[in-house]
Amino acid sequence: MNKPRRSRAREIALQSLYRLEMNPATTAEELDRFLLGRLGDPALVSFARGLVAGVQERRPELDALLDASAENWRVARMAATDRSILRLAAFELLHGEVPGPVAVDEAIELAKRYGTEASGRFVAGLMGRLLADRGSATPAH
């Protein structure tokens, strides 16, 4: 699977996470239809589904990590788009298959595309701190 395709799957995973946050009553079947409709390729659907499920499953852990790393910010106060991007990126940084800098770069690109004018810098700063602290954290796989 090449990078642009995985980037697209990551983008759809972000859209799914945002959808779930805005509409928690979204069913697994609705989510699967959304993923399949946007991605088509079963391997990409599986990758995106894994990201969404991982973020949802580890959301308390991810939010605590982001709260601890964000100076003067709480996850609950962040824009929903930024919050979803950061959760996705933190999940990939700690539990994903990609190198840390790739997870950070992907998050910054998503923030620039979906967030506000300041989102790219905000995500870059916070993810940079997480990446720098990653050596002292013990990821649980």
N, C-alpha and C positions, 0 to 999 in steps of 0.2 A: 504494500500500500504506500503510495508516494505522499510526500508532505502536503501538497495542495489538497488532496482528497481528505487526508486526516484533518487538515485545517478546516475544511468545509464541514466535516463531521463534528468537530469541536464547536464550530459556529452554531450548528443545529442543536447540539447538546446545550449550549448557552441559551438558545431560544426556548428549549424545553424547560430548563431550570427556571427561567423567568416566567414562563407560562405556569409552572407548578406553584411558584411563589404568589402569582397574582390570582390563580384559581386552584387552590389546594384540592378541590373536588375532582380535578382532572383524573380520569381513570387510566389504568395501565393500557387498556385497549386504545383509548384516544391517543395516548402518548406514542404507542407503537405505530398507529396509523400516521401520525404526524411525522415520525422519524422515517418510516418507509416512504411516505409521499415526498419528503424533501431529499432523501438520500438515494433511495432505490436499491443500491448495492447492499446485500445482506451483511457483508463484512463491515461496511461503514455503519450500518444500523446497529450492529452488535457493539462496535467500538463506542458509538455515541450513547447507546443504552447503558453500557458499562460505566461511562463517565457520569451520567445522570444518576444512576443507582448508587454509585460510590459516593457522590457528593451528598445525596439524600441520606444515605446510611451514616455518614460521618459528619453530618452537618454540625452537631454540637461541638465536636472536636475542632472542626475547621473554624467555626465562629469564635471559639475560645482562643485559638491561635491567632486569628486575624485581630481580635480585640487586643490581645497582648502586644501585637506588633504595630498597630495603628496608633500613632501619637495623637492624642486629643480627639479620637474618633471611636465610636462604638459601631459595630456592624449594623445594629438596629437603626442607626441614624444615617447610614450610607444610602445613596440612591440605589434602588432595587437592581438596576442594570449593573452598577459597579459591584454591588454585593454578590450578584450571581457570577460575574467574571472572576472576582477574587476567590470565591469558594471553589470554582472550577479549577483555577490555576493552582491554588493551594493543594487541592486534592491531587492534581497531576504531579506537583512538586514532591509531595510526600509519598504518594502511592502509585504513581504512573510509571510508564515504561520509557518516557522521553527524558533526556538530560534536563536538569534544572533550568539552564539558560533558555532552552527551547520552550519550556512551559511558560517562562516569564515573557519571552518575546511574543508568543501566541496571545497571552493575556493582554499585553500592551496593544497589539493590533486589534483585538476585539474591542478594547476600551476606546480606541480611536474611532472605530467604526460605529459602535453602538452607544457610546457614552456622550458626555458633554465635552466641551472644549478642554476642560481640565482633567477629564477622566484618564487620559493616557499618562499624564505625569503622576497623578494620584496612584494609579495601579503600578506604574513603574517604581515609584518610591517604596510602596508597601511590599511589593513582590521582591524588590532588591533587598530589603531588610530580611524577608523570609529566606531568600536564597543565601544570604550571608550567614544567617543563623542556622541554616540547615545542618551544617557540620556538627553543631552542638545538640541538635535534636536527634532523637532516635525514632526513625520512621517505623511504624508498625505495618508490616505487609500482611 
